Amino acid sequence: VTELLDARPSGRPADADVDVDVLLVGAGPAGLYGAYYAGFRGLRVAVMDLLPQPGGQVAALYPEKPIFDVAGWPSVRGRELIANLVAQASPYAPVYLLGEQAATLRYDTAGAPVVGTSSGRTVRAGAVVITGGVGTFRPRPLTVAEPFAGRGLAYFVPRLSDYAGLDVVVVGGGDSAFDWALHLEPLARSVTLVHRRQRFRAARTTVEQVRASTVTMLLDSELTRVDGGERLEAVEVHHVPDGTRQTRPAQAVVAALGFTADLGPLESWGLALSARRLVVDTRMATNLPRVYAAGDITDYPGKVRLISVGFGEVATAVNNAAVVLDPTADLFPGHSTEREA
Ligand SMILES: Cc1cc2nc3c(=O)[nH]c(=O)nc-3n(C[C@H](O)[C@H](O)[C@H](O)COP(=O)(O)OP(=O)(O)OC[C@H]3O[C@@H](n4cnc5c(N)ncnc54)[C@H](O)[C@@H]3O)c2cc1C
């Protein structure tokens, strides 16, 4: 995802005590499109994310997958969609606060929200739009390989080319494990998929594609040891039913064991919740003044969690926030076609 970081606009430096009109909490597709929309409305905007790169679930979990249901794109890879969202917002120079978790909310004497981050930064905003998706998501750890985190063990594969010529061991039996195995197979020296069971949770077509490839599948098996010096060199795989163990060369282990997600500190803000999502009205307003929400994190009867739905919701949220910031402003932003390119 380094390219995405390179693609991000220079923006103003992320100083302490940032002061903007709109703060988007979450740099997934909804948050990035919200940054465009706020800029389009002439508002100063910041986007915050705990992850070190923009793109939310799309960039972290499936950057190489083609997506078929984003309007106007018959097919677009996750990575390309996110790079384009960043580029679309870039004329408005959003301030990117990456690696920062929105932790606290208070209001200043003028009634403006002030968000405190996990690193002690404060962001004052005219309005906050929470585009936090499934919340803060963390990969389930592969404990045995943890000593090699960042030195061979990875939980996400942001850039396939980093694995060229390596012996890669993918651990897991779900969609992500099979996707990574399939995408790494053409460029890695070898790919081995290790899964604890015989059955998979992955899509049948992907399983068939992996079976037909050069990927070695070790089922009913688990990683029992990892060896190496400065970097990972080998893994030991235990075949549980017969107790046999084999050592395989591995310079990289990709652990795709799923992830846990939680709202984390947002839960203490006093937001109305429904099934651990944020309750919003038709303006995408939460129960808290000047706090809106959009994307996967919202809940209301009939809610559908898709990228396209998040785009619509965040446009609604930002336009409604714009009217609260300037009551003389129109809710309707005007057509983008009426603006100069
Ligand atoms: C494997 C897979 C395939 C998918 N395929 C499709 C598809 O084909 N089509 C489709 O429409 N959808 C698809 N989806 C769903 C789609 O990815 C989500 O609907 C979309 O990512 C939601 O966007 P979002 O911006 O609302 O949230 P997210 O993408 O979840 O981004 C939210 C961001 O908020 C950040 N965050 C949360 N809390 C905080 C906090 N307190 N402080 C700072 N940052 C915070 C998180 O770190 C995250 O980066 C798929 C999902 C998966 C997992």
The ligand as an ORCA input file, in Angstrom:
! r2SCAN-3c Opt
* xyz 0 1
  C     -13.129     -9.771      1.571
  C     -14.126     -8.651      1.392
  C     -14.674     -8.420      0.145
  C     -15.597     -7.383     -0.046
  N     -16.126     -7.180     -1.291
  C     -16.992     -6.140     -1.495
  C     -17.550     -5.889     -2.792
  O     -17.297     -6.611     -3.752
  N     -18.401     -4.814     -2.929
  C     -18.744     -4.003     -1.884
  O     -19.483     -3.039     -2.083
  N     -18.244     -4.244     -0.634
  C     -17.392     -5.281     -0.424
  N     -16.898     -5.527      0.833
  C     -17.351     -4.654      1.935
  C     -16.631     -3.295      1.863
  O     -15.224     -3.493      1.974
  C     -17.138     -2.411      2.997
  O     -18.532     -2.199      2.820
  C     -16.407     -1.073      2.966
  O     -15.020     -1.223      3.147
  C     -16.961     -0.159      4.065
  O     -16.319      1.061      3.946
  P     -16.231      2.063      5.170
  O     -15.460      3.250      4.651
  O     -17.587      2.270      5.732
  O     -15.392      1.298      6.304
  P     -14.007      0.498      6.315
  O     -13.552      0.134      4.966
  O     -14.185     -0.571      7.315
  O     -12.992      1.586      6.897
  C     -13.154      2.051      8.208
  C     -11.835      2.584      8.717
  O     -12.072      3.235      9.973
  C     -10.948      3.040     10.799
  N     -11.349      3.261     12.195
  C     -12.316      2.649     12.895
  N     -12.413      3.169     14.133
  C     -11.472      4.152     14.210
  C     -11.071      5.063     15.227
  N     -11.653      5.088     16.440
  N     -10.050      5.926     14.963
  C      -9.422      5.922     13.745
  N      -9.773      5.075     12.744
  C     -10.775      4.210     12.973
  C     -10.529      1.596     10.519
  O      -9.156      1.409     10.849
  C     -10.801      1.499      9.001
  O      -9.640      1.762      8.239
  C     -15.997     -6.569      1.058
  C     -15.433     -6.787      2.322
  C     -14.507     -7.813      2.499
  C     -13.913     -8.047      3.873
*
